[in-house]
């Protein structure tokens, strides 16, 4: 068969990695596909900047229509990122009958349904392994070897920036702002790190995982999303004292026909393998009714791992084209029209254990008043720690309470009441606990 011709839109760091991988492993890829995969055109606004890879100048263009209008190009890789013009580019390529490979989790989380519907109409494929977990092959596993399973849960540590920050805060006792600055200097965090540290990037990935695992559409805005910017050194210390580590965790559960979809700092028991996922590494844990619990671990970002996932998608598409198979797998692994619309459980209704950290003046009756307020809302205390106080020091003292399982709405109501008490010095910190990651 003739070589497979590909167009690349977006020649940044990841695009350069794709060019590098296709060139260095060209013969390996040809041997696995039965045809070569050739980058015929690369479109970018800047075609002068040195990307560290050599490209024939005739391949480069600033006009994306050179890719759309080329009948020889059968696959388009979208690496622009963001919502627009990425969405318009993808839909235009699909309209021209070209298969899509993308790493754009934000685009798919918010506009995936439009893109998948367009691909179905044109009988082309949309592949996006690199959108979740970088080089970790979790999406192909869900759609492939694990496709016979009903999934009950998916948990993920899926943002290297946050995991790096929390790891250093845990291991070194470092301050959040200092570690964030170091992460930016090392290139682990963007100059504007909001999407990372406030959990938005992780929520984009969770939206994709929830759809694939549970076969349901999900409104991105229905995903409860919190970041790590409010986590303090005290929170990290007390979590460790109680036998936990704090991670930014994506949580998806299917319980009684309702989906839980939430991203927030979470305390994970030290004995659980996910507690040992450190630095910029990612981990995703799935539970299927027949396969049981399966955990994927690896580098969740970076030029080489992400390029590996993108070219892996290319190889899968190319194999189908060589075999004349056409569109072999729907983007979500389900037949078109079989995707459900399951309700998302309101955050106020979820049930969890909690670590509550109060900052209070050291006065008689404080503990009793707090315990009484919690009890009035149906919240029972599992254990408690109050830091020793210097008799000559009038500064507030931390009081930390571990609860038994409680309803989120009750916790919020109790804390609203407690935070209005005269002896409370600052807004109470609370962190949810996941003891059972099955």
Secondary structure as a PSIPRED ss2 file (coil, helix, strand):
# PSIPRED VFORMAT (PSIPRED V4.0)

   1 X C   1.000  0.000  0.000
   2 X C   1.000  0.000  0.000
   3 X C   1.000  0.000  0.000
   4 X E   0.000  0.000  1.000
   5 X E   0.000  0.000  1.000
   6 X E   0.000  0.000  1.000
   7 X E   0.000  0.000  1.000
   8 X E   0.000  0.000  1.000
   9 X E   0.000  0.000  1.000
  10 X C   1.000  0.000  0.000
  11 X C   1.000  0.000  0.000
  12 X C   1.000  0.000  0.000
  13 X H   0.000  1.000  0.000
  14 X H   0.000  1.000  0.000
  15 X H   0.000  1.000  0.000
  16 X H   0.000  1.000  0.000
  17 X H   0.000  1.000  0.000
  18 X H   0.000  1.000  0.000
  19 X H   0.000  1.000  0.000
  20 X H   0.000  1.000  0.000
  21 X H   0.000  1.000  0.000
  22 X H   0.000  1.000  0.000
  23 X H   0.000  1.000  0.000
  24 X H   0.000  1.000  0.000
  25 X C   1.000  0.000  0.000
  26 X H   0.000  1.000  0.000
  27 X H   0.000  1.000  0.000
  28 X H   0.000  1.000  0.000
  29 X H   0.000  1.000  0.000
  30 X H   0.000  1.000  0.000
  31 X H   0.000  1.000  0.000
  32 X H   0.000  1.000  0.000
  33 X H   0.000  1.000  0.000
  34 X C   1.000  0.000  0.000
  35 X C   1.000  0.000  0.000
  36 X C   1.000  0.000  0.000
  37 X E   0.000  0.000  1.000
  38 X E   0.000  0.000  1.000
  39 X E   0.000  0.000  1.000
  40 X E   0.000  0.000  1.000
  41 X E   0.000  0.000  1.000
  42 X E   0.000  0.000  1.000
  43 X E   0.000  0.000  1.000
  44 X C   1.000  0.000  0.000
  45 X C   1.000  0.000  0.000
  46 X C   1.000  0.000  0.000
  47 X C   1.000  0.000  0.000
  48 X C   1.000  0.000  0.000
  49 X C   1.000  0.000  0.000
  50 X C   1.000  0.000  0.000
  51 X C   1.000  0.000  0.000
  52 X C   1.000  0.000  0.000
  53 X C   1.000  0.000  0.000
  54 X C   1.000  0.000  0.000
  55 X C   1.000  0.000  0.000
  56 X C   1.000  0.000  0.000
  57 X H   0.000  1.000  0.000
  58 X H   0.000  1.000  0.000
  59 X H   0.000  1.000  0.000
  60 X E   0.000  0.000  1.000
  61 X E   0.000  0.000  1.000
  62 X C   1.000  0.000  0.000
  63 X C   1.000  0.000  0.000
  64 X C   1.000  0.000  0.000
  65 X H   0.000  1.000  0.000
  66 X H   0.000  1.000  0.000
  67 X H   0.000  1.000  0.000
  68 X H   0.000  1.000  0.000
  69 X C   1.000  0.000  0.000
  70 X C   1.000  0.000  0.000
  71 X C   1.000  0.000  0.000
  72 X C   1.000  0.000  0.000
  73 X E   0.000  0.000  1.000
  74 X E   0.000  0.000  1.000
  75 X E   0.000  0.000  1.000
  76 X E   0.000  0.000  1.000
  77 X E   0.000  0.000  1.000
  78 X E   0.000  0.000  1.000
  79 X C   1.000  0.000  0.000
  80 X C   1.000  0.000  0.000
  81 X C   1.000  0.000  0.000
  82 X C   1.000  0.000  0.000
  83 X C   1.000  0.000  0.000
  84 X C   1.000  0.000  0.000
  85 X C   1.000  0.000  0.000
  86 X H   0.000  1.000  0.000
  87 X H   0.000  1.000  0.000
  88 X H   0.000  1.000  0.000
  89 X H   0.000  1.000  0.000
  90 X H   0.000  1.000  0.000
  91 X H   0.000  1.000  0.000
  92 X H   0.000  1.000  0.000
  93 X H   0.000  1.000  0.000
  94 X H   0.000  1.000  0.000
  95 X H   0.000  1.000  0.000
  96 X C   1.000  0.000  0.000
  97 X C   1.000  0.000  0.000
  98 X C   1.000  0.000  0.000
  99 X E   0.000  0.000  1.000
 100 X E   0.000  0.000  1.000
 101 X E   0.000  0.000  1.000
 102 X E   0.000  0.000  1.000
 103 X C   1.000  0.000  0.000
 104 X C   1.000  0.000  0.000
 105 X H   0.000  1.000  0.000
 106 X H   0.000  1.000  0.000
 107 X H   0.000  1.000  0.000
 108 X H   0.000  1.000  0.000
 109 X H   0.000  1.000  0.000
 110 X H   0.000  1.000  0.000
 111 X H   0.000  1.000  0.000
 112 X H   0.000  1.000  0.000
 113 X H   0.000  1.000  0.000
 114 X H   0.000  1.000  0.000
 115 X H   0.000  1.000  0.000
 116 X H   0.000  1.000  0.000
 117 X H   0.000  1.000  0.000
 118 X H   0.000  1.000  0.000
 119 X H   0.000  1.000  0.000
 120 X H   0.000  1.000  0.000
 121 X H   0.000  1.000  0.000
 122 X H   0.000  1.000  0.000
 123 X C   1.000  0.000  0.000
 124 X C   1.000  0.000  0.000
 125 X C   1.000  0.000  0.000
 126 X E   0.000  0.000  1.000
 127 X E   0.000  0.000  1.000
 128 X C   1.000  0.000  0.000
 129 X H   0.000  1.000  0.000
 130 X H   0.000  1.000  0.000
 131 X H   0.000  1.000  0.000
 132 X C   1.000  0.000  0.000
 133 X C   1.000  0.000  0.000
 134 X C   1.000  0.000  0.000
 135 X C   1.000  0.000  0.000
 136 X C   1.000  0.000  0.000
 137 X C   1.000  0.000  0.000
 138 X H   0.000  1.000  0.000
 139 X H   0.000  1.000  0.000
 140 X H   0.000  1.000  0.000
 141 X H   0.000  1.000  0.000
 142 X H   0.000  1.000  0.000
 143 X H   0.000  1.000  0.000
 144 X C   1.000  0.000  0.000
 145 X C   1.000  0.000  0.000
 146 X C   1.000  0.000  0.000
 147 X C   1.000  0.000  0.000
 148 X C   1.000  0.000  0.000
 149 X C   1.000  0.000  0.000
 150 X C   1.000  0.000  0.000
 151 X E   0.000  0.000  1.000
 152 X E   0.000  0.000  1.000
 153 X E   0.000  0.000  1.000
 154 X E   0.000  0.000  1.000
 155 X E   0.000  0.000  1.000
 156 X E   0.000  0.000  1.000
 157 X E   0.000  0.000  1.000
 158 X C   1.000  0.000  0.000
 159 X C   1.000  0.000  0.000
 160 X H   0.000  1.000  0.000
 161 X H   0.000  1.000  0.000
 162 X H   0.000  1.000  0.000
 163 X H   0.000  1.000  0.000
 164 X H   0.000  1.000  0.000
 165 X H   0.000  1.000  0.000
 166 X H   0.000  1.000  0.000
 167 X H   0.000  1.000  0.000
 168 X H   0.000  1.000  0.000
 169 X H   0.000  1.000  0.000
 170 X H   0.000  1.000  0.000
 171 X H   0.000  1.000  0.000
 172 X H   0.000  1.000  0.000
 173 X C   1.000  0.000  0.000
 174 X C   1.000  0.000  0.000
 175 X C   1.000  0.000  0.000
 176 X H   0.000  1.000  0.000
 177 X H   0.000  1.000  0.000
 178 X H   0.000  1.000  0.000
 179 X H   0.000  1.000  0.000
 180 X H   0.000  1.000  0.000
 181 X H   0.000  1.000  0.000
 182 X H   0.000  1.000  0.000
 183 X H   0.000  1.000  0.000
 184 X H   0.000  1.000  0.000
 185 X H   0.000  1.000  0.000
 186 X C   1.000  0.000  0.000
 187 X C   1.000  0.000  0.000
 188 X C   1.000  0.000  0.000
 189 X C   1.000  0.000  0.000
 190 X C   1.000  0.000  0.000
 191 X C   1.000  0.000  0.000
 192 X C   1.000  0.000  0.000
 193 X C   1.000  0.000  0.000
 194 X H   0.000  1.000  0.000
 195 X H   0.000  1.000  0.000
 196 X H   0.000  1.000  0.000
 197 X H   0.000  1.000  0.000
 198 X C   1.000  0.000  0.000
 199 X C   1.000  0.000  0.000
 200 X H   0.000  1.000  0.000
 201 X H   0.000  1.000  0.000
 202 X H   0.000  1.000  0.000
 203 X H   0.000  1.000  0.000
 204 X H   0.000  1.000  0.000
 205 X H   0.000  1.000  0.000
 206 X H   0.000  1.000  0.000
 207 X H   0.000  1.000  0.000
 208 X H   0.000  1.000  0.000
 209 X H   0.000  1.000  0.000
 210 X H   0.000  1.000  0.000
 211 X H   0.000  1.000  0.000
 212 X H   0.000  1.000  0.000
 213 X H   0.000  1.000  0.000
 214 X H   0.000  1.000  0.000
 215 X C   1.000  0.000  0.000
 216 X E   0.000  0.000  1.000
 217 X C   1.000  0.000  0.000
 218 X C   1.000  0.000  0.000
 219 X C   1.000  0.000  0.000
 220 X H   0.000  1.000  0.000
 221 X H   0.000  1.000  0.000
 222 X H   0.000  1.000  0.000
 223 X C   1.000  0.000  0.000
 224 X E   0.000  0.000  1.000
 225 X E   0.000  0.000  1.000
 226 X C   1.000  0.000  0.000
 227 X C   1.000  0.000  0.000
 228 X C   1.000  0.000  0.000
 229 X C   1.000  0.000  0.000
 230 X C   1.000  0.000  0.000
 231 X C   1.000  0.000  0.000
 232 X C   1.000  0.000  0.000
 233 X H   0.000  1.000  0.000
 234 X H   0.000  1.000  0.000
 235 X H   0.000  1.000  0.000
 236 X H   0.000  1.000  0.000
 237 X H   0.000  1.000  0.000
 238 X H   0.000  1.000  0.000
 239 X H   0.000  1.000  0.000
 240 X H   0.000  1.000  0.000
 241 X H   0.000  1.000  0.000
 242 X C   1.000  0.000  0.000
 243 X C   1.000  0.000  0.000
 244 X E   0.000  0.000  1.000
 245 X E   0.000  0.000  1.000
 246 X E   0.000  0.000  1.000
 247 X E   0.000  0.000  1.000
 248 X E   0.000  0.000  1.000
 249 X E   0.000  0.000  1.000
 250 X E   0.000  0.000  1.000
 251 X E   0.000  0.000  1.000
 252 X E   0.000  0.000  1.000
 253 X E   0.000  0.000  1.000
 254 X E   0.000  0.000  1.000
 255 X E   0.000  0.000  1.000
 256 X C   1.000  0.000  0.000
 257 X C   1.000  0.000  0.000
 258 X E   0.000  0.000  1.000
 259 X E   0.000  0.000  1.000
 260 X E   0.000  0.000  1.000
 261 X E   0.000  0.000  1.000
 262 X E   0.000  0.000  1.000
 263 X E   0.000  0.000  1.000
 264 X E   0.000  0.000  1.000
 265 X E   0.000  0.000  1.000
 266 X E   0.000  0.000  1.000
 267 X E   0.000  0.000  1.000
 268 X E   0.000  0.000  1.000
 269 X E   0.000  0.000  1.000
 270 X C   1.000  0.000  0.000
 271 X C   1.000  0.000  0.000
 272 X C   1.000  0.000  0.000
 273 X H   0.000  1.000  0.000
 274 X H   0.000  1.000  0.000
 275 X H   0.000  1.000  0.000
 276 X H   0.000  1.000  0.000
 277 X C   1.000  0.000  0.000
 278 X C   1.000  0.000  0.000
 279 X C   1.000  0.000  0.000
 280 X C   1.000  0.000  0.000
 281 X E   0.000  0.000  1.000
 282 X E   0.000  0.000  1.000
 283 X E   0.000  0.000  1.000
 284 X E   0.000  0.000  1.000
 285 X E   0.000  0.000  1.000
 286 X E   0.000  0.000  1.000
 287 X E   0.000  0.000  1.000
 288 X E   0.000  0.000  1.000
 289 X C   1.000  0.000  0.000
 290 X C   1.000  0.000  0.000
 291 X C   1.000  0.000  0.000
 292 X E   0.000  0.000  1.000
 293 X E   0.000  0.000  1.000
 294 X E   0.000  0.000  1.000
 295 X E   0.000  0.000  1.000
 296 X E   0.000  0.000  1.000
 297 X E   0.000  0.000  1.000
 298 X E   0.000  0.000  1.000
 299 X E   0.000  0.000  1.000
 300 X C   1.000  0.000  0.000
 301 X C   1.000  0.000  0.000
 302 X C   1.000  0.000  0.000
 303 X H   0.000  1.000  0.000
 304 X H   0.000  1.000  0.000
 305 X H   0.000  1.000  0.000
 306 X H   0.000  1.000  0.000
 307 X H   0.000  1.000  0.000
 308 X H   0.000  1.000  0.000
 309 X H   0.000  1.000  0.000
 310 X H   0.000  1.000  0.000
 311 X H   0.000  1.000  0.000
 312 X H   0.000  1.000  0.000
 313 X H   0.000  1.000  0.000
 314 X H   0.000  1.000  0.000
 315 X H   0.000  1.000  0.000
 316 X H   0.000  1.000  0.000
 317 X H   0.000  1.000  0.000
 318 X H   0.000  1.000  0.000
 319 X H   0.000  1.000  0.000
 320 X H   0.000  1.000  0.000
 321 X H   0.000  1.000  0.000
 322 X H   0.000  1.000  0.000
 323 X H   0.000  1.000  0.000
 324 X C   1.000  0.000  0.000
 325 X C   1.000  0.000  0.000
 326 X C   1.000  0.000  0.000
 327 X C   1.000  0.000  0.000
 328 X C   1.000  0.000  0.000
 329 X C   1.000  0.000  0.000
 330 X C   1.000  0.000  0.000
 331 X C   1.000  0.000  0.000
 332 X C   1.000  0.000  0.000
 333 X C   1.000  0.000  0.000
 334 X C   1.000  0.000  0.000
 335 X C   1.000  0.000  0.000
 336 X C   1.000  0.000  0.000
 337 X C   1.000  0.000  0.000
 338 X C   1.000  0.000  0.000
 339 X C   1.000  0.000  0.000
 340 X E   0.000  0.000  1.000
 341 X C   1.000  0.000  0.000
 342 X C   1.000  0.000  0.000
 343 X E   0.000  0.000  1.000
 344 X E   0.000  0.000  1.000
 345 X C   1.000  0.000  0.000
 346 X C   1.000  0.000  0.000
 347 X H   0.000  1.000  0.000
 348 X H   0.000  1.000  0.000
 349 X H   0.000  1.000  0.000
 350 X C   1.000  0.000  0.000
 351 X E   0.000  0.000  1.000
 352 X E   0.000  0.000  1.000
 353 X E   0.000  0.000  1.000
 354 X E   0.000  0.000  1.000
 355 X E   0.000  0.000  1.000
 356 X E   0.000  0.000  1.000
 357 X E   0.000  0.000  1.000
 358 X E   0.000  0.000  1.000
 359 X E   0.000  0.000  1.000
 360 X E   0.000  0.000  1.000
 361 X C   1.000  0.000  0.000
 362 X C   1.000  0.000  0.000
 363 X C   1.000  0.000  0.000
 364 X C   1.000  0.000  0.000
 365 X C   1.000  0.000  0.000
 366 X H   0.000  1.000  0.000
 367 X H   0.000  1.000  0.000
 368 X H   0.000  1.000  0.000
 369 X H   0.000  1.000  0.000
 370 X H   0.000  1.000  0.000
 371 X H   0.000  1.000  0.000
 372 X H   0.000  1.000  0.000
 373 X H   0.000  1.000  0.000
 374 X H   0.000  1.000  0.000
 375 X H   0.000  1.000  0.000
 376 X H   0.000  1.000  0.000
 377 X C   1.000  0.000  0.000
 378 X C   1.000  0.000  0.000
 379 X C   1.000  0.000  0.000
 380 X C   1.000  0.000  0.000
 381 X E   0.000  0.000  1.000
 382 X E   0.000  0.000  1.000
 383 X E   0.000  0.000  1.000
 384 X E   0.000  0.000  1.000
 385 X E   0.000  0.000  1.000
 386 X E   0.000  0.000  1.000
 387 X C   1.000  0.000  0.000
 388 X C   1.000  0.000  0.000
 389 X C   1.000  0.000  0.000
 390 X C   1.000  0.000  0.000
 391 X C   1.000  0.000  0.000
 392 X C   1.000  0.000  0.000
 393 X C   1.000  0.000  0.000
 394 X C   1.000  0.000  0.000
 395 X C   1.000  0.000  0.000
 396 X C   1.000  0.000  0.000
 397 X E   0.000  0.000  1.000
 398 X E   0.000  0.000  1.000
 399 X E   0.000  0.000  1.000
 400 X E   0.000  0.000  1.000
 401 X E   0.000  0.000  1.000
 402 X E   0.000  0.000  1.000
 403 X E   0.000  0.000  1.000
 404 X C   1.000  0.000  0.000
 405 X C   1.000  0.000  0.000
 406 X E   0.000  0.000  1.000
 407 X E   0.000  0.000  1.000
 408 X H   0.000  1.000  0.000
 409 X H   0.000  1.000  0.000
 410 X H   0.000  1.000  0.000
 411 X H   0.000  1.000  0.000
 412 X H   0.000  1.000  0.000
 413 X H   0.000  1.000  0.000
 414 X H   0.000  1.000  0.000
 415 X H   0.000  1.000  0.000
 416 X H   0.000  1.000  0.000
 417 X H   0.000  1.000  0.000
 418 X H   0.000  1.000  0.000
 419 X C   1.000  0.000  0.000
 420 X C   1.000  0.000  0.000
 421 X C   1.000  0.000  0.000
 422 X C   1.000  0.000  0.000
 423 X C   1.000  0.000  0.000
 424 X E   0.000  0.000  1.000
 425 X C   1.000  0.000  0.000
 426 X C   1.000  0.000  0.000
 427 X C   1.000  0.000  0.000
 428 X C   1.000  0.000  0.000
 429 X E   0.000  0.000  1.000
 430 X E   0.000  0.000  1.000
 431 X E   0.000  0.000  1.000
 432 X E   0.000  0.000  1.000
 433 X E   0.000  0.000  1.000
 434 X E   0.000  0.000  1.000
 435 X C   1.000  0.000  0.000
 436 X C   1.000  0.000  0.000
 437 X C   1.000  0.000  0.000
 438 X C   1.000  0.000  0.000
